C-alpha cells in the first residue's frame, strides 16, 4: 500500500495462490458527481472492458481440477458473493456494466481475482485511490496464471491500473512511478517497448524532459531475439517520438541562439545536430499510413526555418493527397496555412479549402473560403460562396455567429445589386421546410437580442428576405425594439424628475 508516499515497494508478486483480499470497507452510496468526475480513470476503465472479459473467457490449459468443485460449493460461493453483488448495483449513469460474471468452470483462484478486479474498478470510479492500491497488491497474484494468454492480459490490466493509481494518488512520487514502470518492464519482454513509451509520456507530463529522452534512447537500443522483429511497429513509434523530442530540443536551441546575433558556434552546431536527428526519424514515420499531425507540423517548421520551402510543400501535399493516409482535415489546414504564409495564388488556396469544406462543411476556415470566392466576382464563384454560407449555417455551432450572419446579409445585398437573386432561391429551396424552425422562431429572436443586438439586426435582414417581413422572428424583433425604446424613455423621464 502507499505509505509515506511510497507505493511501489509493496507492488510485488505474491508467493501463494489465493492471496486473501484486504478487508472490505463499507462502501458509500454512489453519487452522480463522483462518477462523472472520474476523468482519466473512467476512460481507462472503458478501454479495459474487453481485456478483462477476455482474461476470464480465454482457454486455460491447466488451472486446477474443475471436477473438485461440487454444486454445494457453488451454492456457498453464491451466498458469499451475494453482499458484493448487492453493492455492485450501478445507478442509471453512463458507466459500463461489471466486466464479467461468474463462469461455469471457475476455480477459487479465478474467483478471488475476479472479485478483486471488480473492487478495484469501483474504487477507481469513486476516487478511493488508497483502497484501490491495496486491492491492486492482491491482484498481482494473477501474474501466477499458468496460461500464457491470460498472463499477458493480466500484465496489461495491472499496468493500466497501476499507472492510473500512481498518476492520481496524492502521495505518489516520481520514484514510485519509475519503480513501477521498471517493475512492469521486467514482467515480460512483449510489453517492454510499449511501457517504455508510456513511461516517457509520464515523464514529459511531469516536466522531466531529459529523463524522457533517456527512456526513449534506451528503448531504441532494445533487442530481444524474435521479439525485435515482432515489435517492429512499436520500435518505429519509439524512433518517431525520439525524433520529436529532438525537434523540441531544436526549438529550445533555436530560441536561445536567436537572442544573440553573433550566436554561439557550439550552440548552433548542437541545433543542427538535433535537426538532423529529428529529420531522420520524422522522415521514416511519415512513410507509414496514419495520422501524424504533430510530426508533420514539426518537420515542416524545421524545413521552413532552413528555407527548404519546396521540401515542406512536398511533405504537406503528400500528407494531404496521398491515398495511403486516411482522410484528415488537419492535413488540408496545414497545407492551406503554408500556402497562405508563402503568398501563393488565391486559386491554389481556394482549391485546398474546397477539399477541406467537403470534409468539414462547418470548419472555421470556411469564412476565409467565402471571402476568397467573393473576390472572384463571377456568377459561379458567387454561387459557391453562397453554398458555403448555407452549409456553414446548417450547423448549430454557427447559429449565433455574428460574422456568419453579417456575411449572409452582405451576400444578399450583392446578389440584389448583380440581379442574381435566383441563386439565393436555389439554395433556399432545399431548406425552406426546416430553416424557419431552426433559425427564425420567436424564442430565437429573444435569445439573439440578449446575446447581441447586432446579431438580431443581421438575422432580421436574412429572415425578411428568405421567409418574409411578417415572419414571427421579424415581428418579435419589432416588439423587442419597442420594449427597449420604452425602457429607455422611462429611464430618461426618471432622470429628468430628479
C-alpha positions as CSV (number, residue, x, y, z in Angstrom):
1,X,0.0,0.0,0.0
2,X,1.0,3.6,-0.3
3,X,2.6,4.7,3.0
4,X,4.5,7.9,3.3
5,X,4.2,8.4,-0.4
6,X,5.9,5.1,-1.3
7,X,3.6,2.8,-3.1
8,X,5.9,0.7,-5.3
9,X,7.7,-1.1,-2.5
10,X,4.6,-3.2,-1.9
11,X,3.8,-3.7,-5.6
12,X,5.2,-7.2,-5.7
13,X,4.2,-10.7,-6.9
14,X,2.9,-12.8,-4.0
15,X,4.3,-16.3,-3.5
16,X,1.0,-18.2,-2.8
17,X,-2.1,-18.5,-4.9
18,X,-5.4,-17.3,-3.5
19,X,-3.8,-14.4,-1.7
20,X,-6.6,-13.1,0.7
21,X,-8.3,-9.9,-0.2
22,X,-7.8,-6.9,2.1
23,X,-10.7,-6.2,4.5
24,X,-13.6,-4.7,2.6
25,X,-14.5,-1.3,3.6
26,X,-18.2,-0.2,3.8
27,X,-19.0,1.4,0.6
28,X,-20.5,4.9,0.5
29,X,-23.5,5.5,-1.8
30,X,-22.6,6.4,-5.3
31,X,-23.5,9.9,-6.5
32,X,-23.5,11.3,-10.0
33,X,-20.8,14.0,-9.4
34,X,-18.4,11.4,-8.0
35,X,-18.7,9.1,-11.0
36,X,-18.8,11.8,-13.6
37,X,-15.6,13.4,-12.3
38,X,-13.7,10.2,-12.7
39,X,-11.9,11.6,-15.7
40,X,-8.9,9.5,-16.9
41,X,-9.7,6.6,-14.6
42,X,-13.2,6.3,-16.2
43,X,-11.6,6.3,-19.7
44,X,-9.1,3.6,-18.7
45,X,-11.9,1.5,-17.3
46,X,-13.9,1.7,-20.6
47,X,-10.7,0.7,-22.5
48,X,-10.2,-2.3,-20.2
49,X,-13.6,-3.9,-20.6
50,X,-12.7,-6.1,-23.5
51,X,-9.3,-7.1,-22.0
52,X,-10.8,-8.1,-18.6
53,X,-13.6,-10.1,-20.3
54,X,-11.0,-11.9,-22.4
55,X,-9.0,-12.6,-19.3
56,X,-11.9,-14.6,-17.8
57,X,-13.0,-16.3,-21.0
58,X,-9.7,-17.3,-22.6
59,X,-8.9,-21.0,-22.6
60,X,-6.9,-22.4,-19.8
61,X,-4.6,-25.4,-20.2
62,X,-4.3,-26.2,-16.5
63,X,-6.0,-24.1,-13.8
64,X,-6.7,-26.9,-11.4
65,X,-9.3,-29.6,-11.3
66,X,-12.7,-28.3,-12.2
67,X,-14.4,-31.6,-11.1
68,X,-13.4,-30.9,-7.5
69,X,-15.9,-28.1,-7.2
70,X,-19.2,-29.5,-6.2
71,X,-22.7,-28.0,-6.5
72,X,-22.8,-27.4,-2.8
73,X,-19.6,-25.4,-3.0
74,X,-21.1,-23.3,-5.8
75,X,-24.1,-22.5,-3.6
76,X,-21.8,-21.5,-0.8
77,X,-19.8,-19.3,-3.2
78,X,-23.1,-17.7,-4.4
79,X,-24.1,-16.9,-0.8
80,X,-20.7,-15.4,0.0
81,X,-20.7,-13.3,-3.1
82,X,-24.2,-12.0,-2.7
83,X,-23.3,-9.0,-0.5
84,X,-20.7,-7.9,-3.1
85,X,-23.3,-8.2,-5.9
86,X,-25.7,-6.0,-4.0
87,X,-23.1,-3.4,-3.5
88,X,-22.3,-3.6,-7.2
89,X,-25.7,-2.3,-8.4
90,X,-25.0,0.6,-10.7
91,X,-27.0,3.8,-10.8
92,X,-28.6,5.0,-14.1
93,X,-25.5,6.6,-15.3
94,X,-23.3,6.3,-18.5
95,X,-20.9,3.9,-16.8
96,X,-20.0,0.4,-18.1
97,X,-21.5,-2.7,-16.6
98,X,-19.3,-5.1,-14.5
99,X,-16.6,-6.6,-16.6
100,X,-17.6,-10.2,-16.2
101,X,-19.5,-12.6,-14.0
102,X,-19.0,-16.0,-12.6
103,X,-18.4,-18.7,-15.1
104,X,-19.5,-22.3,-15.0
105,X,-15.9,-23.5,-14.5
106,X,-14.3,-21.2,-12.1
107,X,-11.6,-22.0,-9.5
108,X,-11.1,-20.2,-6.3
109,X,-8.0,-18.5,-7.8
110,X,-10.0,-17.0,-10.6
111,X,-12.9,-16.2,-8.4
112,X,-10.7,-14.2,-6.0
113,X,-9.1,-12.4,-9.0
114,X,-12.5,-11.6,-10.4
115,X,-13.8,-10.1,-7.2
116,X,-10.6,-8.2,-6.6
117,X,-10.7,-6.6,-10.0
118,X,-14.3,-5.5,-9.6
119,X,-13.4,-3.9,-6.2
120,X,-10.5,-2.0,-7.9
121,X,-12.9,-0.8,-10.5
122,X,-15.3,0.6,-8.0
123,X,-12.5,2.2,-6.1
124,X,-11.3,4.0,-9.2
125,X,-14.8,5.2,-10.1
126,X,-15.2,6.6,-6.6
127,X,-11.6,8.1,-6.5
128,X,-10.6,5.9,-3.5
129,X,-7.0,5.7,-4.6
130,X,-5.5,4.3,-1.4
131,X,-8.0,1.5,-1.2
132,X,-7.5,0.7,-4.9
133,X,-3.7,0.4,-4.3
134,X,-4.4,-2.1,-1.5
135,X,-6.6,-4.2,-3.7
136,X,-4.1,-4.0,-6.6
137,X,-1.4,-5.6,-4.4
138,X,-3.6,-8.6,-4.1
139,X,-4.4,-8.6,-7.8
140,X,-0.7,-9.2,-8.5
141,X,-1.5,-12.9,-7.9
142,X,-2.9,-13.1,-11.4
143,X,0.7,-13.0,-12.7
144,X,1.0,-16.6,-11.4
145,X,-1.5,-17.7,-14.1
146,X,-0.1,-20.6,-16.0
147,X,-2.0,-19.8,-19.2
148,X,0.2,-17.6,-21.3
149,X,-2.6,-15.6,-22.9
150,X,-4.2,-14.9,-19.5
151,X,-0.9,-13.9,-18.0
152,X,-0.2,-11.4,-20.8
153,X,-3.7,-9.9,-20.3
154,X,-3.1,-9.8,-16.5
155,X,0.1,-7.9,-17.1
156,X,-1.8,-5.4,-19.3
157,X,-4.5,-4.9,-16.7
158,X,-2.0,-4.4,-13.8
159,X,0.0,-1.9,-15.9
160,X,-3.0,0.2,-16.7
161,X,-4.5,0.1,-13.2
162,X,-1.2,0.8,-11.5
163,X,-0.2,3.7,-13.7
164,X,-3.6,5.3,-13.2
165,X,-3.5,4.9,-9.4
166,X,0.1,6.3,-9.3
167,X,-0.9,9.2,-11.5
168,X,-3.9,10.1,-9.3
169,X,-2.8,9.2,-5.8
170,X,-1.9,12.4,-3.8
171,X,1.1,10.7,-2.1
172,X,2.8,9.2,-5.1
173,X,6.2,10.4,-6.1
174,X,8.3,10.2,-9.2
175,X,10.4,7.5,-7.6
176,X,7.3,5.4,-7.2
177,X,6.4,5.8,-10.8
178,X,9.8,5.0,-12.0
179,X,10.0,1.9,-9.8
180,X,6.6,0.7,-11.0
181,X,7.4,1.1,-14.7
182,X,10.7,-0.7,-14.3
183,X,8.9,-3.5,-12.5
184,X,6.3,-3.8,-15.3
185,X,9.1,-3.9,-18.0
186,X,10.5,-6.9,-16.3
187,X,7.2,-8.9,-16.1
188,X,7.5,-9.8,-19.8
189,X,9.5,-8.7,-22.8
190,X,6.5,-8.3,-25.0
191,X,5.4,-5.1,-23.3
192,X,8.8,-3.6,-22.9
193,X,8.6,-1.0,-25.7
194,X,5.0,0.0,-25.0
195,X,5.7,0.5,-21.3
196,X,8.9,2.5,-22.1
197,X,6.9,4.8,-24.4
198,X,4.2,5.3,-21.7
199,X,6.9,5.9,-19.2
200,X,8.4,8.7,-21.4
201,X,4.9,10.3,-21.7
202,X,4.5,10.4,-18.0
203,X,8.0,12.0,-17.6
204,X,7.1,14.6,-20.2
205,X,3.8,15.4,-18.4
206,X,5.7,15.9,-15.1
207,X,8.4,18.1,-16.8
208,X,11.3,15.6,-16.7
209,X,12.3,16.1,-20.3
210,X,15.8,14.7,-20.1
211,X,14.6,11.6,-18.3
212,X,12.1,11.1,-21.0
213,X,14.8,11.3,-23.7
214,X,16.9,8.8,-21.8
215,X,14.0,6.4,-21.6
216,X,13.4,6.5,-25.4
217,X,17.1,6.3,-26.1
218,X,17.4,3.1,-24.0
219,X,14.3,1.7,-25.7
220,X,15.8,2.4,-29.2
221,X,18.7,0.0,-28.4
222,X,16.4,-2.7,-27.0
223,X,16.8,-6.1,-28.7
224,X,15.4,-9.5,-27.6
225,X,15.5,-12.3,-30.1
226,X,12.5,-12.7,-32.3
227,X,10.6,-10.2,-30.3
228,X,12.6,-7.5,-32.0
229,X,11.0,-8.3,-35.4
230,X,7.5,-8.9,-33.9
231,X,7.5,-5.4,-32.3
232,X,8.8,-3.6,-35.4
233,X,5.8,-1.2,-35.4
234,X,6.3,-0.2,-31.8
235,X,10.0,0.3,-32.5
236,X,9.1,2.7,-35.3
237,X,6.9,4.7,-32.8
238,X,9.9,4.8,-30.4
239,X,12.1,6.2,-33.1
240,X,9.4,8.7,-34.1
241,X,8.9,10.1,-30.6
242,X,12.6,10.2,-30.1
243,X,12.9,12.3,-33.2
244,X,10.0,14.5,-32.0
245,X,11.9,15.1,-28.7
246,X,14.9,16.1,-30.8
247,X,12.6,18.6,-32.6
248,X,11.6,20.1,-29.2
249,X,15.3,20.3,-28.3
250,X,15.9,22.0,-31.6
251,X,13.2,24.6,-30.8
252,X,14.8,25.3,-27.5
253,X,18.3,25.8,-29.0
254,X,16.8,27.9,-31.8
255,X,15.2,30.3,-29.3
256,X,18.3,30.6,-27.2
257,X,20.6,31.2,-30.2
258,X,18.4,33.8,-31.8
259,X,18.8,36.1,-28.8
260,X,22.4,36.8,-29.8
261,X,23.1,37.8,-33.4
262,X,26.6,36.5,-33.3
263,X,25.5,33.3,-31.8
264,X,27.5,30.6,-30.0
265,X,29.1,28.3,-32.5
266,X,28.7,25.3,-30.3
267,X,25.0,26.1,-29.7
268,X,24.4,26.4,-33.5
269,X,26.2,23.1,-34.2
270,X,24.1,21.4,-31.5
271,X,21.0,22.9,-33.0
272,X,21.9,21.4,-36.4
273,X,22.6,18.1,-34.8
274,X,19.1,18.0,-33.3
275,X,17.8,19.0,-36.7
276,X,19.5,16.0,-38.4
277,X,18.3,13.6,-35.7
278,X,14.8,14.8,-35.9
279,X,14.6,14.7,-39.7
280,X,15.8,11.1,-40.0
281,X,13.2,9.9,-37.5
282,X,10.3,12.0,-38.9
283,X,11.0,11.1,-42.5
284,X,10.7,7.4,-41.5
285,X,7.4,7.7,-39.6
286,X,5.8,9.7,-42.5
287,X,6.3,6.8,-44.8
288,X,3.8,4.8,-42.8
289,X,0.0,5.3,-43.2
290,X,-1.6,7.1,-40.3
291,X,-2.4,10.4,-38.7
292,X,0.9,12.1,-37.8
293,X,-0.2,15.7,-37.2
294,X,2.4,16.8,-34.6
295,X,5.3,15.1,-36.5
296,X,4.3,16.8,-39.8
297,X,4.0,20.2,-38.2
298,X,7.4,19.8,-36.6
299,X,9.1,18.6,-39.7
300,X,7.6,21.4,-41.8
301,X,8.6,24.0,-39.2
302,X,12.3,22.9,-39.5
303,X,12.2,22.8,-43.3
304,X,10.8,26.3,-43.4
305,X,13.4,27.6,-41.0
306,X,16.2,26.4,-43.3
307,X,14.3,27.8,-46.3
308,X,13.5,24.4,-47.9
309,X,10.0,25.6,-48.9
310,X,9.8,23.1,-51.8
311,X,10.5,20.2,-49.5
312,X,8.0,21.4,-46.9
313,X,5.3,21.8,-49.7
314,X,6.0,18.3,-50.9
315,X,5.6,16.9,-47.4
316,X,2.3,18.7,-46.9
317,X,0.9,17.7,-50.3
318,X,1.8,14.0,-49.8
319,X,0.3,14.1,-46.3
320,X,-2.9,15.7,-47.7
321,X,-3.4,13.9,-51.0
322,X,-1.6,10.5,-50.7
323,X,-4.2,7.7,-50.6
324,X,-2.1,5.8,-48.1
325,X,-3.1,8.3,-45.4
326,X,-6.6,8.4,-44.1
327,X,-8.8,11.4,-44.8
328,X,-7.6,14.1,-42.4
329,X,-9.0,17.6,-42.3
330,X,-5.9,18.9,-40.4
331,X,-3.7,17.9,-43.4
332,X,-5.6,20.4,-45.6
333,X,-5.5,23.0,-42.9
334,X,-1.7,22.8,-42.7
335,X,-1.3,22.9,-46.4
336,X,-3.6,26.0,-46.7
337,X,-1.8,27.9,-44.0
338,X,1.5,27.1,-45.6
339,X,0.3,28.4,-48.9
340,X,-1.0,31.5,-47.2
341,X,2.3,32.1,-45.5
342,X,4.2,31.7,-48.8
343,X,1.8,34.1,-50.6
344,X,0.6,31.6,-53.2
345,X,-2.2,32.4,-55.6
346,X,-5.8,32.5,-54.5
347,X,-6.6,29.8,-56.9
348,X,-4.4,27.3,-55.1
349,X,-5.8,28.4,-51.7
350,X,-9.4,28.0,-52.9
351,X,-8.7,24.5,-54.2
352,X,-7.3,23.4,-50.8
353,X,-10.2,25.0,-48.9
354,X,-12.8,23.4,-51.1
355,X,-11.5,19.9,-50.3
356,X,-11.5,20.9,-46.6
357,X,-15.1,22.1,-47.0
358,X,-16.1,18.8,-48.5
359,X,-14.7,17.0,-45.4
360,X,-15.9,19.5,-42.7
361,X,-18.5,21.9,-44.1
362,X,-18.7,23.8,-40.7
363,X,-14.9,24.4,-40.4
364,X,-13.9,27.9,-39.2
365,X,-11.8,28.4,-42.3
366,X,-14.9,28.3,-44.5
367,X,-15.4,32.0,-43.8
368,X,-12.0,32.6,-45.5
369,X,-13.1,30.4,-48.4
370,X,-16.2,32.6,-48.7
371,X,-14.1,35.7,-48.8
372,X,-11.8,34.3,-51.5
373,X,-14.7,33.2,-53.6
374,X,-16.4,36.6,-53.2
375,X,-13.3,38.3,-54.6
376,X,-13.5,36.4,-57.9
377,X,-16.8,38.1,-58.7
378,X,-18.0,35.5,-61.3
379,X,-21.5,34.0,-61.1
380,X,-20.1,30.5,-60.4
381,X,-17.9,31.8,-57.6
382,X,-20.8,33.7,-56.1
383,X,-22.9,30.5,-56.2
384,X,-20.2,28.5,-54.5
385,X,-19.7,31.3,-51.9
386,X,-23.5,31.2,-51.1
387,X,-23.4,27.4,-50.8
388,X,-20.5,27.8,-48.3
389,X,-22.6,30.1,-46.2
390,X,-25.7,27.9,-46.3
391,X,-23.6,24.8,-45.3
392,X,-22.0,26.8,-42.5
393,X,-25.3,27.9,-41.0
394,X,-26.8,24.4,-41.3
395,X,-24.6,23.6,-38.4
396,X,-25.9,24.5,-34.9
397,X,-22.5,25.7,-33.7
398,X,-22.8,28.7,-36.1
399,X,-26.3,29.7,-35.2
400,X,-25.2,32.7,-33.1
401,X,-22.2,33.8,-35.1
402,X,-22.3,37.5,-35.9
403,X,-19.6,37.1,-38.6
404,X,-21.5,34.4,-40.5
405,X,-24.9,36.3,-40.5
406,X,-23.1,39.5,-41.4
407,X,-21.6,37.7,-44.4
408,X,-25.0,36.4,-45.3
409,X,-26.5,39.9,-45.1
410,X,-23.7,41.3,-47.4
411,X,-24.2,38.4,-49.8
412,X,-27.9,39.2,-50.1
413,X,-27.1,42.8,-50.9
414,X,-24.6,41.8,-53.5
415,X,-26.9,39.4,-55.2
416,X,-29.6,42.0,-55.4
417,X,-27.2,44.5,-56.9
418,X,-26.0,42.0,-59.5
419,X,-29.6,40.8,-60.2
420,X,-28.6,37.2,-59.3
421,X,-31.4,36.6,-56.7
422,X,-32.2,33.3,-58.3
423,X,-29.0,31.9,-56.8
424,X,-30.5,32.6,-53.4
425,X,-33.8,30.9,-54.3
426,X,-31.9,27.8,-55.4
427,X,-30.1,27.5,-52.1
428,X,-33.3,28.2,-50.1
429,X,-35.4,25.6,-51.9
430,X,-33.9,22.7,-50.0
431,X,-34.0,24.5,-46.6
432,X,-37.4,26.3,-46.6
433,X,-39.0,23.4,-44.7
434,X,-36.7,23.4,-41.7
435,X,-34.6,26.6,-41.5
436,X,-37.5,28.8,-40.2
437,X,-37.9,26.4,-37.2
438,X,-34.1,26.1,-36.9
439,X,-33.2,29.8,-37.0
440,X,-36.3,32.1,-37.1
441,X,-38.6,31.3,-34.2
442,X,-39.8,33.8,-31.6
443,X,-37.5,32.5,-28.8
444,X,-34.5,32.7,-31.2
445,X,-35.2,36.5,-31.5
446,X,-35.1,36.9,-27.7
447,X,-32.0,34.8,-27.3
448,X,-30.2,36.7,-30.1
449,X,-31.2,40.0,-28.7
450,X,-29.8,39.1,-25.3
451,X,-26.5,37.9,-26.9
452,X,-26.0,40.8,-29.3
453,X,-28.3,43.4,-30.9
454,X,-26.1,43.3,-34.0
455,X,-26.8,39.6,-34.4
456,X,-30.5,40.3,-34.2
457,X,-30.3,43.0,-36.8
458,X,-28.3,40.8,-39.2
459,X,-30.6,37.9,-38.9
460,X,-33.7,40.1,-39.4
461,X,-32.4,41.1,-42.9
462,X,-31.9,37.4,-43.8
463,X,-35.2,36.3,-42.3
464,X,-37.2,39.0,-44.1
465,X,-35.5,38.1,-47.4
466,X,-36.0,34.3,-47.1
467,X,-39.2,34.0,-45.1
468,X,-40.9,37.4,-45.4
469,X,-41.3,40.6,-43.4
470,X,-44.3,39.1,-41.5
471,X,-42.4,36.1,-40.1
472,X,-42.5,35.6,-36.3
473,X,-38.8,36.4,-36.0
474,X,-39.3,39.9,-37.6
475,X,-42.4,40.6,-35.5
476,X,-40.6,39.6,-32.3
477,X,-37.7,41.8,-33.2
478,X,-40.0,44.8,-33.6
479,X,-41.5,44.0,-30.2
480,X,-38.1,43.8,-28.5
481,X,-37.1,47.1,-30.1
482,X,-40.3,48.8,-28.8
483,X,-39.7,47.4,-25.3
484,X,-36.1,48.6,-25.4
485,X,-37.2,52.1,-26.5
486,X,-39.9,52.2,-23.8
487,X,-37.4,51.3,-21.1
488,X,-35.0,54.0,-22.4
489,X,-37.8,56.6,-22.3
490,X,-38.8,55.7,-18.8
491,X,-35.3,55.8,-17.6
492,X,-34.8,59.3,-19.2
493,X,-38.0,60.6,-17.6
494,X,-36.9,59.5,-14.2
495,X,-33.6,61.2,-14.6
496,X,-35.3,64.5,-15.6
497,X,-37.6,64.3,-12.5
498,X,-34.5,64.1,-10.3
